[in-house]
Amino acid sequence: MSLFTVDEALCQREGFCVAECPAGIIEIRSEEAFPTPANGAEVRCINCGHCVSVCPYSAISLARMPIAECPPIDNDLAVSQEQVEQLLRSRRSIRAYRDKPVDREVLRKVIDIARYAPTGSNSQQVQWLVVSGRDEVVKLVDLAIDWMRHMVGEKEPMAERYQMAGMVRAWEAGIDFICRGAPALVVTHGPEAYPIMPVDSAIALTFFDLAAPSFELGTCWAGFVMWAADCWPPLTAALGLPEGNKPVGAMMVGYPKHRFHRMPARKEATIIWKE
């Protein structure tokens, strides 16, 4: 089977697919020729879909990505600069949640958007664990607190810097400074041998973070869960990830208890220009 097919009745041979292919595996060998795979294209193709996406005539279809699976971009849904600015500036880390569970299908829809986040060489190795329900989240927080107790007992400098003794006391008093009462937690994981898994994970979770408000959800990066999962074996084991996979990111998610009405100021960006 050919790597891709070209509808010669639609193709105008303008070479957009050639120009945009990141692997350089599409050729037009003469003025009369249509796009064809270069030598070794089947091995070098990363299946990114650039060729399908960039063609204005819908003339090219990848064998592993039929054009029917690639819906057209609706330009009427394009967001303005002002809308993007407000979306990003109004985004808040939510640390107070309503006592309301998040339906599995809602979380599935948010993840379904986040899975389109870019990954190194389009490897798409980010995987997801959803910890659903406050009781399940509490089990992980308990383990994170055990790790903090260990850090405090060993007089680790980071324990004092991050006031872990205080967070342990708060937890014992019924206050959750680890997951803030969130009813759900999403954890990203992937092959430990994949070197840029943390980068791909961070991008995917950022997509999740920005998509969540459209479902009336709020999020907050679960830094202490991420930290503990990376170095505290009982918590790592409790996640129950596939063998060879490593947890690389975690995010609280739930319905915000409060609404925000203003966009806080931030310090100016530090920029170095080289021209």
Secondary structure, DSSP 4 states (H G I P E B T S, - for coil): --SEEE-TTT-----HHHHH-TT--EE--STTPPPEEPTTHHHH-----HHHHH-TT--EEETTB-GGGSPPP-GGGPPPHHHHHHHHHH--B---B-S-PPPHHHHHHHHHHHTTS--GGG----EEEEEESHHHHHHHHHHHHHHHHHHHHTT-HHHHHTTHHHHHHHHHTT--SSSTT-SEEEEEEEETT-TTHHHHHHHHHHHHHHHGGGGT-EEEE-HHHHHHHHH-HHHHHHHTPPTTEEEEEEEEEE-BSS---S----PPPP-----
